């Protein structure tokens, strides 16, 4: 049986990023539209199963997430146009932490080629 989170909330620091992704498709940016749609689909799936994303093992959690958010768990969801959404689960709440492009992903996870 899947883990159903109580809610999905956007972390305060991600709100401006989230809003910019929401506005880009209206500006006629095709890749941004694909990323935005895939993000919405991913969020719907995460609402149905909070552990939908790929689990990032504790030893592989990038320093960025450990230092900035102090995360003890991290999940990754592939989005369109080689983007990734990272999120954590805390007390039955899913919190998206960042949306990154493939150069950032490759920097955080060297040797793990983007697919």
BALOBA-1460 file (C-alpha; in Angstrom, 3 decimals):
// residues 115
<rec num="1" residu="x" x="0.000" y="0.000" z="0.000"/>
<rec num="2" residu="x" x="1.488" y="3.368" z="-0.990"/>
<rec num="3" residu="x" x="2.352" y="6.034" z="1.544"/>
<rec num="4" residu="x" x="-0.165" y="8.864" z="1.164"/>
<rec num="5" residu="x" x="1.171" y="12.162" z="2.458"/>
<rec num="6" residu="x" x="-1.096" y="14.414" z="4.486"/>
<rec num="7" residu="x" x="-0.171" y="17.289" z="2.187"/>
<rec num="8" residu="x" x="2.372" y="18.534" z="-0.323"/>
<rec num="9" residu="x" x="3.734" y="21.979" z="0.462"/>
<rec num="10" residu="x" x="6.244" y="24.059" z="-1.470"/>
<rec num="11" residu="x" x="9.189" y="25.146" z="0.660"/>
<rec num="12" residu="x" x="9.288" y="28.949" z="1.106"/>
<rec num="13" residu="x" x="12.595" y="29.256" z="-0.735"/>
<rec num="14" residu="x" x="11.214" y="27.334" z="-3.708"/>
<rec num="15" residu="x" x="8.088" y="29.495" z="-4.139"/>
<rec num="16" residu="x" x="9.790" y="32.051" z="-6.483"/>
<rec num="17" residu="x" x="11.293" y="29.233" z="-8.562"/>
<rec num="18" residu="x" x="7.942" y="27.436" z="-8.701"/>
<rec num="19" residu="x" x="6.134" y="30.626" z="-9.734"/>
<rec num="20" residu="x" x="8.686" y="31.388" z="-12.456"/>
<rec num="21" residu="x" x="8.196" y="27.891" z="-13.913"/>
<rec num="22" residu="x" x="4.452" y="28.498" z="-13.831"/>
<rec num="23" residu="x" x="4.807" y="31.747" z="-15.823"/>
<rec num="24" residu="x" x="7.329" y="30.596" z="-18.448"/>
<rec num="25" residu="x" x="4.910" y="28.439" z="-20.487"/>
<rec num="26" residu="x" x="2.620" y="31.458" z="-20.934"/>
<rec num="27" residu="x" x="5.574" y="33.320" z="-22.428"/>
<rec num="28" residu="x" x="5.771" y="30.732" z="-25.203"/>
<rec num="29" residu="x" x="8.766" y="28.827" z="-23.864"/>
<rec num="30" residu="x" x="8.297" y="25.279" z="-25.159"/>
<rec num="31" residu="x" x="10.818" y="23.440" z="-22.941"/>
<rec num="32" residu="x" x="9.496" y="25.320" z="-19.905"/>
<rec num="33" residu="x" x="5.966" y="24.242" z="-20.774"/>
<rec num="34" residu="x" x="7.077" y="20.615" z="-20.887"/>
<rec num="35" residu="x" x="8.905" y="20.937" z="-17.554"/>
<rec num="36" residu="x" x="5.890" y="22.630" z="-15.952"/>
<rec num="37" residu="x" x="3.465" y="19.942" z="-17.168"/>
<rec num="38" residu="x" x="5.750" y="17.127" z="-16.041"/>
<rec num="39" residu="x" x="6.146" y="18.824" z="-12.637"/>
<rec num="40" residu="x" x="2.370" y="18.982" z="-12.226"/>
<rec num="41" residu="x" x="2.072" y="15.310" z="-13.175"/>
<rec num="42" residu="x" x="4.846" y="14.394" z="-10.721"/>
<rec num="43" residu="x" x="3.133" y="16.295" z="-7.906"/>
<rec num="44" residu="x" x="-0.140" y="14.458" z="-8.576"/>
<rec num="45" residu="x" x="1.701" y="11.130" z="-8.427"/>
<rec num="46" residu="x" x="3.502" y="12.159" z="-5.243"/>
<rec num="47" residu="x" x="0.138" y="13.058" z="-3.674"/>
<rec num="48" residu="x" x="-0.975" y="9.474" z="-4.363"/>
<rec num="49" residu="x" x="2.321" y="7.938" z="-3.250"/>
<rec num="50" residu="x" x="4.743" y="10.087" z="-1.248"/>
<rec num="51" residu="x" x="7.570" y="7.722" z="-2.088"/>
<rec num="52" residu="x" x="6.993" y="7.853" z="-5.842"/>
<rec num="53" residu="x" x="10.447" y="9.291" z="-6.613"/>
<rec num="54" residu="x" x="13.799" y="7.562" z="-6.640"/>
<rec num="55" residu="x" x="15.324" y="7.352" z="-3.166"/>
<rec num="56" residu="x" x="18.697" y="9.065" z="-2.841"/>
<rec num="57" residu="x" x="20.786" y="7.043" z="-0.395"/>
<rec num="58" residu="x" x="21.887" y="8.987" z="2.687"/>
<rec num="59" residu="x" x="25.558" y="8.774" z="1.704"/>
<rec num="60" residu="x" x="24.789" y="10.298" z="-1.715"/>
<rec num="61" residu="x" x="22.660" y="13.250" z="-0.554"/>
<rec num="62" residu="x" x="24.444" y="16.334" z="-1.928"/>
<rec num="63" residu="x" x="26.020" y="18.720" z="0.563"/>
<rec num="64" residu="x" x="23.652" y="21.431" z="-0.723"/>
<rec num="65" residu="x" x="20.627" y="19.624" z="0.748"/>
<rec num="66" residu="x" x="22.362" y="18.514" z="3.951"/>
<rec num="67" residu="x" x="23.669" y="21.990" z="4.778"/>
<rec num="68" residu="x" x="20.767" y="24.100" z="3.543"/>
<rec num="69" residu="x" x="17.857" y="21.966" z="4.727"/>
<rec num="70" residu="x" x="19.382" y="19.389" z="7.074"/>
<rec num="71" residu="x" x="17.499" y="16.634" z="5.251"/>
<rec num="72" residu="x" x="17.509" y="13.059" z="6.447"/>
<rec num="73" residu="x" x="15.791" y="11.747" z="3.323"/>
<rec num="74" residu="x" x="15.729" y="12.852" z="-0.299"/>
<rec num="75" residu="x" x="13.779" y="11.726" z="-3.338"/>
<rec num="76" residu="x" x="14.282" y="12.609" z="-6.996"/>
<rec num="77" residu="x" x="11.710" y="12.693" z="-9.794"/>
<rec num="78" residu="x" x="12.669" y="12.983" z="-13.454"/>
<rec num="79" residu="x" x="10.972" y="15.828" z="-15.297"/>
<rec num="80" residu="x" x="10.879" y="16.767" z="-18.966"/>
<rec num="81" residu="x" x="13.813" y="18.450" z="-20.735"/>
<rec num="82" residu="x" x="16.376" y="16.756" z="-18.456"/>
<rec num="83" residu="x" x="15.225" y="18.463" z="-15.274"/>
<rec num="84" residu="x" x="14.829" y="16.891" z="-11.845"/>
<rec num="85" residu="x" x="12.663" y="17.715" z="-8.842"/>
<rec num="86" residu="x" x="14.047" y="16.873" z="-5.405"/>
<rec num="87" residu="x" x="11.778" y="16.504" z="-2.391"/>
<rec num="88" residu="x" x="11.770" y="15.315" z="1.199"/>
<rec num="89" residu="x" x="9.159" y="13.743" z="3.459"/>
<rec num="90" residu="x" x="8.714" y="15.025" z="7.017"/>
<rec num="91" residu="x" x="5.852" y="14.024" z="9.336"/>
<rec num="92" residu="x" x="3.562" y="12.884" z="6.501"/>
<rec num="93" residu="x" x="4.243" y="16.120" z="4.585"/>
<rec num="94" residu="x" x="6.015" y="16.136" z="1.219"/>
<rec num="95" residu="x" x="8.186" y="19.201" z="0.670"/>
<rec num="96" residu="x" x="9.619" y="19.865" z="-2.816"/>
<rec num="97" residu="x" x="13.091" y="21.328" z="-2.218"/>
<rec num="98" residu="x" x="14.499" y="22.175" z="-5.636"/>
<rec num="99" residu="x" x="14.079" y="21.880" z="-9.395"/>
<rec num="100" residu="x" x="17.376" y="21.568" z="-11.246"/>
<rec num="101" residu="x" x="18.661" y="21.149" z="-14.783"/>
<rec num="102" residu="x" x="20.984" y="18.364" z="-15.881"/>
<rec num="103" residu="x" x="24.295" y="20.278" z="-15.469"/>
<rec num="104" residu="x" x="23.437" y="20.843" z="-11.791"/>
<rec num="105" residu="x" x="22.344" y="17.223" z="-11.401"/>
<rec num="106" residu="x" x="25.599" y="16.039" z="-12.996"/>
<rec num="107" residu="x" x="27.593" y="18.276" z="-10.656"/>
<rec num="108" residu="x" x="25.811" y="16.852" z="-7.581"/>
<rec num="109" residu="x" x="25.995" y="13.259" z="-8.805"/>
<rec num="110" residu="x" x="29.229" y="12.925" z="-10.829"/>
<rec num="111" residu="x" x="29.470" y="9.699" z="-12.754"/>
<rec num="112" residu="x" x="25.695" y="9.187" z="-12.812"/>
<rec num="113" residu="x" x="24.914" y="10.243" z="-16.341"/>
<rec num="114" residu="x" x="21.540" y="11.941" z="-16.891"/>
<rec num="115" residu="x" x="19.197" y="9.645" z="-18.778"/>
